Amino acid sequence: MHPVNCDTASRLVGRERDLSGFDLFRFQKPGKKQVLATHLEITESLTVFKDNYNNNLRLKVMNRDWDRVVVIKATDIESLHTLTLWDGEVSLKEGASENPDLTVISDSETLADIFYGDIAPTEPYNNGTLRIMGSEDDIIRLDFISLMIWGE
């Protein structure tokens, strides 16, 4: 059994096993409505996003000359990923790249919801929950890619 560090007032709301066989727990603090997504859930959501992108021939052709590195960082749990768009294909790795073109920062649940396609990035971006650092053109392109994959 692995030790679990959490506030004693927190309530266990979920448990799963990661790919390495470690137990992962999700906790919710009293009075908070938001449940934290785990690192594994963010990884899975990014994998779904990557696979949907790579299976969309139109997106691959439209972005074949848009080579970018995108770092995705959760603010409430330890979770860093890098999406690399190169020659129209997207790849995913854990950890951060040294010189990203874009950095996407939000709480774990918002990140998972966005990359699973459960919510559009517009609302969390407008209310400040989602921050994207990079050029305006790159931010617009990333939003367009999300729209092409998930729709409105």
Secondary structure, 3 states (H helix, E strand, C coil): CCCCCCCCCCEEEEEEECCCCCEEEEEECCCCCCCCCCHHHHHHHHHHHHHHHHCCHHHHHHCCCCCEEEEEEECCCCCEEEEEEECCEEEEEECCCCCCCEEEEECHHHHHHHHHCCCCCHHHHHCCCCEEECCHHHHHHHHHHHHHHHCC
